[in-house]
Amino acid sequence: MTEIPGKELTIVMIMVFLLLILIPILQSHTDRDLTQMLFGVRRRKTSQGEAVKKTKREPHINNGTKGELTSFVAQLLRFTAKNGMRLVAPGTVSHNGQTARLTALIVAPGGITGVYCLGFGGTIAPGDVKSPAATSSSWRQHINGEDKTFDNPLQSCLEQKKLIQAAMEEAGITTDLDVVTVFTNPRATLQSVPSSVYTPKSFCQYLKDNVSLHTGSLDIHATALILAELAGIKKGKNK
């Protein structure tokens, strides 16, 4: 093995000593570590105290089932029976060859409320969040990592309200009518929706708190019979 002369060994040791002094100074001024300065390797930066995390997989969600809809109707039946109202279900009132797509009609002393049910799950929001009551744009559903759209339920409610109002007028029923949307899927999260869109729980609370529905002179029994006939429900089968 070749020996390094004393003079050259001294120079090498001085250079090593200088490097040990200079490198920390350079690191503090350039924010580059030793590996990066010597070999050009860049260190991957992460946020403070945070490692790179894998994207979490969203839990799988299904759209609504017939069982959830049946359970909601049973809930409405119990509620109306206890609160001086009548329930007509289904609310498929027909008029001039057209049929309403309502799950139920609730007949109260102060008016009638039509219930338009949807079973979409996931996150539900209007297409136009700045104007959630607008009826022109489609609505958005985020489910299982996908973004989908569906017909604006507010527009559907308006169309069915006109149909039912025409049938009521022809049948001699004069009272206020409202048609609302209820998302029956328990795994639906509603965001920025207008006040006429509910979950089953919030809808029952609305029926309970709406004083105008409880005060009025409408004959709920006779009206329910007429609506049941318009909906094609045989006598004795309306709720």
C-alpha positions as CSV (number, residue, x, y, z in Angstrom):
1,M,0.0,0.0,0.0
2,T,1.3,3.4,-1.0
3,E,1.9,5.7,1.9
4,I,0.8,9.4,1.8
5,P,3.7,11.8,2.4
6,G,3.5,13.8,5.6
7,K,3.0,17.1,3.8
8,E,0.1,15.8,1.7
9,L,-1.5,14.1,4.6
10,T,-1.4,17.4,6.5
11,I,-3.2,19.1,3.6
12,V,-5.9,16.4,3.4
13,M,-6.6,16.7,7.1
14,I,-6.8,20.5,6.8
15,M,-9.3,20.2,4.0
16,V,-11.5,17.7,5.9
17,F,-11.4,20.0,8.9
18,L,-12.5,22.9,6.8
19,L,-15.3,20.9,5.2
20,L,-16.6,19.9,8.7
21,I,-16.7,23.6,9.6
22,L,-18.1,25.0,6.3
23,I,-20.9,22.4,5.6
24,P,-23.1,23.4,8.6
25,I,-22.7,27.0,7.6
26,L,-23.7,26.3,4.0
27,Q,-26.6,24.2,5.2
28,S,-28.0,27.0,7.4
29,H,-27.8,29.5,4.5
30,T,-29.1,27.3,1.7
31,D,-31.5,24.9,3.5
32,R,-29.8,22.0,1.7
33,D,-28.5,18.9,3.5
34,L,-25.1,17.2,3.1
35,T,-26.4,14.5,0.7
36,Q,-28.0,17.2,-1.5
37,M,-24.8,19.3,-1.7
38,L,-22.4,16.4,-2.4
39,F,-24.6,14.2,-4.7
40,G,-27.3,16.5,-6.0
41,V,-30.1,14.4,-4.3
42,R,-33.1,16.5,-3.3
43,R,-34.8,15.6,0.0
44,R,-38.6,15.2,-0.3
45,K,-40.4,17.8,1.8
46,T,-43.6,17.2,3.8
47,S,-45.6,19.5,5.9
48,Q,-44.4,20.0,9.4
49,G,-44.6,16.8,11.5
50,E,-46.7,15.1,8.8
51,A,-45.7,12.0,6.8
52,V,-47.1,11.3,3.3
53,K,-50.5,9.6,3.9
54,K,-52.3,7.3,1.6
55,T,-55.7,8.5,0.4
56,K,-58.4,7.1,2.6
57,R,-60.9,4.9,0.8
58,E,-64.5,6.1,1.1
59,P,-67.0,3.7,2.8
60,H,-69.3,2.0,0.3
61,I,-72.8,3.4,0.2
62,N,-75.9,2.1,-1.6
63,N,-78.8,4.0,-2.8
64,G,-82.1,3.5,-1.0
65,T,-84.1,0.4,-0.8
66,K,-87.9,-0.4,-0.8
67,G,-87.6,-1.3,2.9
68,E,-86.4,2.2,3.8
69,L,-89.4,3.7,1.9
70,T,-91.8,1.4,3.6
71,S,-90.4,2.2,7.0
72,F,-90.8,5.9,6.3
73,V,-94.4,5.5,5.3
74,A,-95.1,3.5,8.5
75,Q,-93.5,6.4,10.4
76,L,-95.8,8.9,8.7
77,L,-98.8,6.7,9.4
78,R,-98.0,6.7,13.2
79,F,-97.3,10.4,13.2
80,T,-100.5,11.5,11.4
81,A,-102.6,9.2,13.6
82,K,-101.3,10.9,16.7
83,N,-101.4,14.4,15.4
84,G,-104.9,14.8,14.0
85,M,-104.0,14.2,10.4
86,R,-104.8,11.7,7.7
87,L,-102.3,9.9,5.4
88,V,-103.1,8.9,1.8
89,A,-100.4,6.5,0.4
90,P,-99.4,6.2,-2.3
91,G,-100.1,9.7,-3.5
92,T,-100.4,8.8,-7.1
93,V,-103.2,11.2,-8.0
94,S,-104.2,11.0,-11.7
95,H,-105.6,13.8,-13.8
96,N,-106.1,14.2,-17.6
97,G,-104.0,11.1,-18.3
98,Q,-101.1,12.1,-16.0
99,T,-100.2,10.6,-12.7
100,A,-98.3,12.2,-9.8
101,R,-95.2,10.3,-8.5
102,L,-95.7,11.1,-4.8
103,T,-95.1,8.6,-2.0
104,A,-97.9,10.1,0.1
105,L,-100.3,13.0,0.8
106,I,-100.7,14.3,4.3
107,V,-104.1,15.8,5.0
108,A,-104.2,18.3,7.9
109,P,-106.8,20.8,9.1
110,G,-104.7,23.6,7.6
111,G,-103.9,22.1,4.2
112,I,-102.3,19.2,2.3
113,T,-98.7,18.3,2.0
114,G,-97.4,16.0,-0.8
115,V,-94.3,14.0,-0.2
116,Y,-91.9,13.3,-3.0
117,C,-89.3,10.7,-1.8
118,L,-85.9,10.0,-3.2
119,G,-83.5,7.2,-2.0
120,F,-80.1,8.7,-3.1
121,G,-77.3,8.1,-0.7
122,G,-74.0,9.9,-0.2
123,T,-73.6,13.7,-0.2
124,I,-76.4,15.5,-1.9
125,A,-76.3,19.2,-2.9
126,P,-78.0,21.5,-5.4
127,G,-76.2,22.1,-8.7
128,D,-76.2,25.8,-8.0
129,V,-75.2,26.2,-4.4
130,K,-75.4,30.0,-4.6
131,S,-79.1,29.7,-5.5
132,P,-80.2,26.3,-4.0
133,A,-83.9,27.1,-4.6
134,A,-83.3,27.4,-8.4
135,T,-85.2,24.7,-10.4
136,S,-83.2,24.8,-13.6
137,S,-79.9,23.1,-12.8
138,S,-79.4,19.4,-12.0
139,W,-78.5,18.3,-8.5
140,R,-75.2,16.6,-7.5
141,Q,-74.6,13.3,-5.7
142,H,-71.2,12.2,-4.5
143,I,-71.1,8.5,-3.7
144,N,-68.4,5.9,-3.5
145,G,-65.8,8.3,-4.9
146,E,-67.9,9.3,-7.9
147,D,-69.7,12.5,-8.8
148,K,-73.1,12.0,-10.4
149,T,-76.1,14.2,-11.3
150,F,-79.9,13.7,-11.1
151,D,-83.0,15.7,-12.0
152,N,-83.7,18.7,-9.8
153,P,-86.3,17.5,-7.3
154,L,-87.7,21.0,-6.9
155,Q,-88.7,21.1,-10.5
156,S,-90.4,17.7,-10.1
157,C,-92.3,18.9,-7.0
158,L,-93.5,22.0,-9.0
159,E,-94.8,19.8,-11.8
160,Q,-96.6,17.4,-9.5
161,K,-98.1,20.2,-7.5
162,K,-99.7,21.7,-10.6
163,L,-101.1,18.3,-11.5
164,I,-102.5,17.6,-8.0
165,Q,-103.9,21.2,-7.7
166,A,-105.8,20.7,-11.0
167,A,-107.2,17.4,-9.8
168,M,-108.2,18.9,-6.4
169,E,-110.0,21.8,-8.1
170,E,-112.0,19.5,-10.3
171,A,-112.9,17.4,-7.3
172,G,-114.0,20.4,-5.3
173,I,-111.2,20.5,-2.8
174,T,-110.2,24.0,-1.8
175,T,-107.2,24.3,0.5
176,D,-103.5,25.1,0.5
177,L,-101.2,22.5,-1.1
178,D,-97.4,22.1,-0.7
179,V,-95.2,19.4,-2.2
180,V,-91.8,18.7,-0.6
181,T,-88.8,16.4,-1.1
182,V,-87.7,13.9,1.5
183,F,-84.4,11.9,1.1
184,T,-85.3,8.6,2.8
185,N,-81.8,7.1,2.7
186,P,-80.3,7.2,6.3
187,R,-76.8,7.5,4.7
188,A,-77.7,10.6,2.7
189,T,-75.9,13.9,3.8
190,L,-77.7,17.0,2.7
191,Q,-75.6,20.1,2.0
192,S,-76.9,23.6,1.2
193,V,-80.4,22.4,0.4
194,P,-83.4,24.7,0.5
195,S,-85.9,24.6,3.4
196,S,-88.4,22.4,1.4
197,V,-86.0,19.5,1.3
198,Y,-85.9,17.1,4.3
199,T,-84.7,13.9,5.9
200,P,-87.4,11.7,7.5
201,K,-86.5,13.1,10.9
202,S,-86.5,16.8,9.9
203,F,-89.7,16.3,7.9
204,C,-91.6,15.0,10.9
205,Q,-90.3,17.9,13.0
206,Y,-91.5,20.3,10.3
207,L,-95.0,18.7,10.4
208,K,-95.0,19.0,14.2
209,D,-93.8,22.6,14.3
210,N,-95.8,24.0,11.4
211,V,-98.7,25.7,13.3
212,S,-100.6,26.6,10.1
213,L,-101.1,22.9,9.4
214,H,-102.8,22.3,12.7
215,T,-105.1,25.3,12.5
216,G,-107.8,25.2,9.9
217,S,-111.3,24.0,9.0
218,L,-110.6,21.4,6.3
219,D,-112.6,18.2,6.8
220,I,-109.6,15.8,6.8
221,H,-111.6,12.6,6.6
222,A,-113.8,13.6,3.6
223,T,-110.8,15.1,1.8
224,A,-108.7,12.0,2.4
225,L,-111.4,9.8,0.9
226,I,-111.6,12.0,-2.2
227,L,-107.8,12.0,-2.6
228,A,-107.6,8.2,-2.1
229,E,-110.1,7.8,-5.0
230,L,-108.1,10.2,-7.2
231,A,-105.0,8.1,-6.3
232,G,-106.7,4.8,-7.3
233,I,-106.9,3.5,-3.8
234,K,-110.0,1.4,-3.2
235,K,-112.4,2.5,-0.5
236,G,-111.2,1.3,2.9
237,K,-107.6,1.1,1.9
238,N,-106.6,4.7,2.4
239,K,-104.8,5.4,5.7
